[in-house]
């Protein structure tokens, strides 16, 4: 059983290398440059997309910080309650 487990990574690597070698000509052909003439350029309003992306990130960050702050407040409340219970159960001299 142990030899099968050790042989698996070697056979997997051999299979992966074989697959890459067989795909190499196709990958080389796909990377050839062909000049396109008369192509229609699409103009996207990049400014709006960038602003929306930044807005989304800032809102997500704000929601995350608020969630962490609320959780921290709950933990502080639980600690306060636990300290009160401990002080009532075993008062210090």
MOBEL-V94993 format. One record per pair of residues at least 12 apart in sequence whose ideal C-beta (glycine too) atoms are under 8 Angstrom apart, sorted by the first residue. I is the first residue (numbers start at 1). GAP is how many residues later the second one is. Records with the same first field share a line. If there is no record, write none. Layout:
I->GAP ; GAP
//
This chain:
none
//
